[in-house]
């Protein structure tokens, strides 16, 4: 049973904040601990992953805030879930690719990108339908 109502908005807001904190931590880890260990192209992948991770964590926060105003919106709940899944697949695959060099992980990245697009569209629909 999904978390609905005000509790759902608060949960999504808190989850987004945790995702943002992780994005900052991963970004700092890449900039400091991995700088001497990874090739420049792998560091670029890591940086891209951290940037998308952070921006989409803000999207999860936005979905949570909107859900506080429209607590019964399935669209806003879907937006938060899709943006979080996008972080997992898009950023997660790039983090793993940067660390491992396993090119097959790149097949997961577009799935995350699609989840990002669908998440932003769901946020737009949720906002319009209120």
Buried (B, 14 or more C-beta within 10 A) or exposed (E): EEEBEEEBBBBBBEBBBEBBEBBEEBBEBBEEEBEEEBEEEBBBBBBBBBEBBBBBBBBBBBBBBBBBEBBEBEBBBBBBBBBBBBBBBBBBBBBBBBBEEEEEBEEBBEBBBBBBEBBBBBBEBBBEEE
